[in-house]
Amino acid sequence: MNRRTFVFLGATGILATSIPLACSQINNVKYDPLLAEPQSLSALLDYEQITAIGNKYLEKTTGETNVRSLVKHLTDGISDSKTGLAIALEAKIKTDFKKQNTVMVDGWVLSVTEARQCALSSLTILT
């Protein structure tokens, strides 16, 4: 075996073992479970309806199809201050409605934050 073949096989072996490892970590994100519980919708809908809305939102949207991206979007603009997460999410939902940052999913007009919470909820049940 010559040097070029050895280097090529070594690099291929490293690549072959690192890609599956990297892909397996894509949904391994630590987050507060409250992110996956849309409080305002929980008063109106049961868990199955919330996850159904989440699945439909995931079908409609690109770039927000994994736990990591949803958690990132949900926590954007939320500081780690003394304000509780539920209060911060509620404020974010109100801001979405004020700015007309809404989406129609399964006959419901939802803030994007609520839709993302439903999507995170549906992904959580799958993993």
URCORGI-V904417 format. One record per residue. RES is the residue in one small letter. PSI is psi as a letter, one per 40 degrees, with the letter a starting at -180 (none if undefined). D_FIRST is the distance of its C-alpha to the first C-alpha in Angstrom with 1 decimal. Layout:
BEGIN
RES PSI D_FIRST
RES PSI D_FIRST
END
This chain:
BEGIN
m h 0.0
n i 3.8
r d 6.7
r d 8.3
t d 6.4
f d 6.7
v d 10.2
f d 11.0
l d 10.4
g d 12.3
a d 15.0
t d 15.4
g d 15.9
i d 18.4
l d 20.2
a d 20.5
t d 22.2
s d 24.3
i d 26.0
p d 27.7
l d 28.8
a d 30.3
c d 32.0
s e 33.5
q e 35.2
i d 37.1
n e 40.2
n g 40.0
v h 42.8
k h 45.6
y i 49.0
d h 52.6
p e 53.5
l d 56.6
l d 54.5
a e 54.1
e g 57.8
p h 60.0
q d 63.2
s d 65.6
l d 64.2
s d 64.1
a d 67.9
l d 68.0
l i 65.1
d i 63.4
y d 59.8
e d 58.9
q d 60.5
i d 58.7
t d 55.3
a d 56.3
i d 57.1
g d 53.9
n d 51.9
k d 53.9
y d 53.3
l d 49.5
e d 49.7
k d 51.7
t i 49.7
t i 46.3
g e 44.4
e f 46.2
t e 44.6
n i 43.1
v d 44.6
r d 43.1
s d 44.7
l d 48.0
v d 48.3
k d 47.6
h d 50.3
l d 52.8
t e 52.5
d h 52.6
g e 55.8
i h 56.6
s i 56.7
d f 56.5
s a 60.1
k e 62.8
t h 63.4
g i 62.2
l d 59.5
a d 61.9
i d 64.3
a d 61.6
l d 60.3
e d 63.9
a d 64.4
k d 61.3
i d 62.5
k d 65.9
t d 64.3
d d 62.3
f d 65.6
k d 67.4
k e 64.7
q f 64.6
n g 60.9
t i 61.3
v i 59.7
m h 61.2
v h 59.5
d f 61.0
g e 64.5
w h 64.3
v h 64.4
l i 62.2
s i 61.1
v d 57.5
t d 57.2
e d 58.8
a d 56.5
r d 53.5
q d 54.9
c d 55.3
a d 51.7
l d 50.4
s d 52.6
s d 51.2
l d 47.6
t d 48.5
i d 49.8
l d 46.6
t none 44.3
END
